[in-house]
Structure formats: C-alpha cells, structure tokens
Amino acid sequence: MTLGPSTQGNIFSRLIVLCLLAGSWGLFPLHEAKANNTWLDQDIEVAGYFAFSSAFQDAPGPSRFLPFMDSGLLVGKNWGNWRIFSELEFEQKKEVRVDHRSSRRVFRIQRSHQFVFEPERLWLQYSFPKATRLRVGQILTSFGIWNPQHFPSITNVVNRPRATMSLYPEHFLGGEIHKETKLFGHPTSAIFYGGTPSSSDFPSRDSLGNGVIGGYGKTRLGKMISGNIGVSGVYLFNHQVWGNAFILGSDLKMILGPFDLQAEYIRVVSRSDNALSSRTPQGSYLQGLWHITQQWGLLYQWDQILAGFSDNFDDTPETQTIHTFGLLYTPKPWLRLKTDWEKHEGFSQWDFELSFYFSS
C-alpha cells in the first residue's frame, strides 16, 4: 500500500500518539533483543518499535531538511515445537541519489514521498532435537551483522553503513535451517538458506526471476575476549547487473571494557562473464563506541564502498569514504536518542533519531 504526501501529517501524529500509549502500557528492557531470538520463553508476544529521524544536508546548492519515519509491529506465538512470527513495517522509504560532481559521483540519501506498509518478516518455525530449527516464509537474509539486527532502537548510528546496502537482498521468500553447536568448545551457530528475493528489492535481468542461496556461521572469539566472529556467503542467480554472482563477507564484534568494536567486509568475488559491470563492488566499515556512562556514548565509524557500477550501469571505479561522528543517549533501555555528523566526499550531513520499544 502506498500513501501520498498529503496524508503524512495525520499519519505522523496518530502513530506517535499510538506508540506513546502502547509504550506507557507495558515497557520493559528490550535492548538485548535481536532480530532472530526475541522472546523465546513466552507463549504469545506483541511488541513494536517507532523511530523518527531527520537529516540536514549541507551541500552545494540549497541545504535540505529531510524527515523520515519507521515503525513496526511484531507478533509471535509458540505452541509446542512450533512458532509463528511476523513483523509488519510501516515506513517512509529512503532513496539513494547519485550526483555527478566533475569526474566523481556522490551518493546522497534523499527522501521518498511514498509510505509503504508491508510484511518485513512472516515465517513458521519448527524446532527439532539437538538445537536444530527449520524456518519457512519471508525471512531476513542472514548476512553479516546489520541485516539481521535492523531494529532502530538497538543500532548505534542513524543511517545504515553504505557498505551493507544493495549488494545482497534484505529478505527473501524461502526457507532456512539453524543449527547451534560448538567449535573448539565455543558456542557456534550455523545458518543455511535459499529462496527468491522480491523483484522490487533485488531486480533480475529478465522475466525468469532471480534466486539466492547462502549461509552464515558465527562463533565466539574465546574465553578471554568477549565477542564474535562471523563469515557469510551468498550466491545470486540471474542478478540484473552481475548475472550469477558469489558474494563473500566477514564480520567481527568485540567488547573491550567500555569500548564496543564492530566491523564488516563485503566483496563480490565472482560474476558471470556477461555481467553488465566488469568492476568488483566491495565495501567495509569499522565502528567504535565508547560508553562514557551507562546512558552516554561517543561513536566513530569509518565506512567505505567501491562503486562497481553507476545508476546507468557504467563502470565507475572510484571509492567513496564516509566518516561518522556520533553521540548516543539511552536514558532507559527502551528509549534511545542518536545524533551524528557524516562527512562525505562533496558534502556533509547531520542526522538525528528518536527511537523506542514497547511490549505487552
């Protein structure tokens, strides 16, 4: 469902009121909740999130103020070994515009005038003995850290790192298998999946459609270091630009006293001989968060992408680097305020976000 800009004022006001009422009805700390393991010990759960963000871009030409909104309703139900889970998302889409500045291109986030209401996730799961689960339906792609962990109330920056955007589908329709085990005595999880991405999320090069198969593995770093290391791999069928392609990724997350470190690296390793681009798209980011107190935190993020193709599928080898400096305030586990300054090549951008969780 798509709504025009004339309804935005009523939508914003009503959603804010409803979320505040729901949040005051039953709040408890959910800051440790993740996308794939939320509320497993309850029979039925209803929860949601709301985030209002804004961006002020300082660039050649008129400066722009861009408001955005993202909200979701999550419902889960357990009975025996079965579980059904759904996430309905209502958001204003962000678009990436490519500005040509002399011999370089600049990637800028811009506001879409369309609101979308769609199921982000809807799956049915069965738990087998020996920590094995089978899940079918619409599922978030298990690739790296950011995609499965997408709630605005538990992420540290307002905008998703550009390195984690567009190279793989956000979700797909299909199935996946989860397996919990141990590797050298450390807790380890493995996920294998396959299915069909949405055509709007990941367009194919012809009418035959596209497909995806992949896997993700994660294990603890060790007893002396608190953190995880992960490896991702996904094979794309009939992609619009690369044809059949294999994408490899690695991620790292560490906690060193008051410091949280997080990093990902993504690279298109191979593609079809008839791919529209001969370049090798890749991206990486490194994020560090210093917890000054339990409520306040300072953040720095280095984000770099190598653009392998332009909006017209022209080969463009230049690298884009973004430096982000952020301040976080978390007065309650269910409430988070973020503000950060992004330094791009060609312009800068201030971001602000207010987000919170509620649950019955």
N, C-alpha and C positions, 0 to 999 in steps of 0.2 A: 504494500500500500504506500502510495506517495502523496504527500501533502504539500500544498503550495505555500509560499511565504506569507500570505495573508492570514494564515491561522497560527503563525508562530507565537504571537503574544499570548493568546489563550492557552496554547499548549504548554509554554514555559510556566506560566503562573499556576495552572492546575497541577502539573506534575510536581512542582516544588511543594505545594501545599500537601498533596497526597503523600509524598515521600516523607515530609516532616511529621505528618500524623502517624504514618506507619513506623517511622523511626522512634517516636516517643512512646509507641505502644509496647515495643519489646526489643530492647537493644542489649547486646552482649558482645564481648570482644571476639571479632572475627578476623583480626589482622593476620592470623596464621593460616587462614583458609586459602586453599589453592584451587585451581580450576578442576582438577581431576580427583580430589579426595576430600570433598566437603560433606560434613555431617553424616558420616557413615554409621554412627551409633544410634540414630534416631529412626523412628518408624516413618514419619512424614515430616517434611520440612518445607517452609515457604520463606523466602528471603528475597532481597533485592539490593540494588545499588543505584545511586544517582550521582552524576558528575556534571558540573557546569564549568567550562573552561573558556578562556579567551586568549587571543593573540594580537599583539600590536606590532606590525611590521614597519620598520624604518628602512626604506629603500629609495632609490631614485624614483622620482615621481611622487604622487600623494601617498602619505602614510595611511595605513589601513587598520581598523579595529575589527577583529573577526571573532564573534562569539560562537561557541559550539555547545552541544548538549548530548549526553549519553546516559541512558538509563536502562535497567534490565530487571526482569522478574524471574526468579529461579524457584523451581518446584521439584522436589524429589520424593520418591515413595519406595519403601522397602517392603518386601514380603518374602520371607524365607531366603532363598539364594538369589532371588530376582530383585532388580532395581530398575526403576524408570526415572529419567532425569530430563528436565527441559529448561532452557534459558530463552526467554523472549526478550529481544532487544529493540529499543526504540531510540534512534539516534539521528543526528544530522551528519550527513556524510562529509568527510574531508576529501578534497581533491588535490592532487599534486600538479602544479603548472610548471612548465619548462620555459624560462625566459632566456632568450639569446642575447648575451652581452659580449659584443665584439666577437672574439673567436671562442668564447666559452659559453656554457649553458649553466643556468642557476635553477635549482629545484626549489619551488616555493609552495607551501601549503596554502590553499585558498578554500573559502567557504562555499559549500554547495547549497543551493536554495531548496533542496529536497530533504524531507524527513522520510526515513524508512522504518517500517515495523516488520520484523522478520524473526524467525527462529534461529538463534545463533547455534544452539545445540538441542538435539532431541534424540535420545538414544535409550535402548533397552539393554540391560546387562545381566549376565548370569555368572555367578561365582562358583568355580569348581574347587575341589580339594587341592591342597598344595599351592595355595596362593596364586591361582590362575583365574583370570576373568576374560570373558568374551563379551564384546560390546558391538552392537549394530545400530545404525541410524545415521543422523547427521552429527559429525564428530569434529572437534578441533584437531588440526594436524599437529601431531607430536613432533615438533622440530624445534630444538633449542629451548631457551628459557622463556622468551617473550610470548610466543604464540599460545602455549597452554596457560600461561599466567597473564591473563589480559584484563583483570578487574582494575579499574582506575584507582580504587581505594588501597591497593597493595603495591602499586608500581611507584617508582621514585621520581620519574620525570613526567612532564605533561605529555609530550609527544613521543611516540614510539621511535626508537632509533631507526634511521633510514635504512641501515644495513639489513634490518629484519623485515622490510616491506617489499612486496611484489615478486620476490624470487620464487616463492612457493605458495600454494593456496592456503588461505586461512582455515578453511574447513572443507569437508568432503562428505559425500553420501556413500557409506560402505560399512566396513567392519574392522575391528582391531582386537588383538589379543594382548593382555597384560600378564606378565609373569614376574613375581617377586622371588628373588633367590639371594645367594651370597657369592661374592667373588673375593677370594683370598681372605675370607672371614668378614668382609664388609658388606652391609646391605646393598643390594643391587636390584635395579628394575629394568626390564626389557619390554619394549612395545613393538609389535609388528602390525602394519595396517595396509589397507588397499581400498580403492573406490574411485568415484567420479567426482571431481570438483564442480562447483557451479560454473556455468558458462560466463556469467557476469563477473565472477571472482577470478576466473582463470580461463580466458578465451582459447579456443582451439583454432587450428589453421584451416579447417574445413568443416563440413557438415557431419563428419563422423564422430565428433565429440573428442573428449580427452580422458585421461586416466592417470592415476597416481598409485604407486606402491612405495612403501618405505619402512623405516624402523628407527627406533631411538633407544639408546642404552645409557644408564646413569648409575654411578657408584660413588661411594664416599671416598674422600681423599685419604683418610687414615684416622687412627685414633688420636693422634697428636694435633691434627688440623681439622677444624670444623668447616665442612664444605663438601661440594660435589663436583664431579667432572662428568661430562656427557658427550656423546657422539651421535650425530644424526645423519641419515642418508635417505634420499628420496629420488625415485625415478619417475620422470614425467613422460607421458605418452601424448604425442600429437600437439605439442605446445605451439602457440601461434608464432613465436619468434624462433625458438631453438629446435623445434621438431621433437624428437626423442632426446631427452637430456637427463643427466645424472647430477644431482646437487649434493654436496657434502658439507657438513657443518660440525663444529665443536663448540663446547661451552664450558665455562668454569664459574663457580660461585664459592666464595670463601668468606669466613667471618674471623677477623683478627682483632680481638678485643673490641674497641669501639668502632672499628672500621669494617665495612662491608664492601667486598670487591666482586664485580660481575663482568663477564666478558663473553663475546660470541664471535665466531668467524664463519663465514658462509661463502661458498665458491661453486660456480657452475663448472664441474670438472670436465664433462664431455657433452657433445651435442651432435645432432645429425649433420651429415655432410652438406645437406641442402638447407641448413638453417639460414634465416634472414640476416643474422649478425655473425660476424667472424670473431668478435671480441669475446672476452671471458669475464662476464659480470662477477663481481665479488664484493664483499663488504665485511666490516668488522667494527666492533665498538668495545670500549673499555670504560667501565663506570665505577666510581669510588664514592662511598657515602660515609661521612664521619658523624657519628652520633655524639653531638656535644653534650646533650642531656637525653632523658627519656622522651622528651617532647620535641626537641630541636635537632635538626641535622643539616649539614652542608654537603653539597654534591658537586662533583665534576664528571663530565662524560665527554670522551673523545669518540667521534663517530665518523667513519669514512666509507665511501662507496666508490667503486669503479663502474661508471655507467657504460654498459656494453652496447646500448642502442638508445636512440632518441625516440621521441613520440612518432617520428616518421620512419623508424627502423633504419636510420642511418648509423653507420659505425662512428662512435664518438668515444675515444679512449680516455678522456680526461677524468681526473679524480676529483671528487667533492669531499671536503672535510668540514665537519661541524663541531664546534666547541660549545659545550653547555655548562653553565654555572648555575646551581640551583640552591634553594632554601626550602626546607620542609618543616612543617609544624603539625604535630599529631597530638592535640590535647586529650583526645580519647582514642581508644583502639579502633573505634568505628568511624572516626572523623579525621580527615587529613586535608591540609591546605598545602599547595605547592606553588612556588613561583620560580621561574628560571629565565635566564637570558641566553639565547642561542646566537652564536657568532658564525654566520655563514660566509661563504665567499661571494661578496657582492651586496650583502645586506645583513641586518641583524633583526632579532625578533624577541620580544618579551612575551612570556606565557604565564598564565595564572589558572589554577584549577582548585575547586572546592568539591570534595567527594565524600560520601559516607555510605555505610552499610546499614541495613536494618533486617531484622529476622524475628519471626514469631517464636 
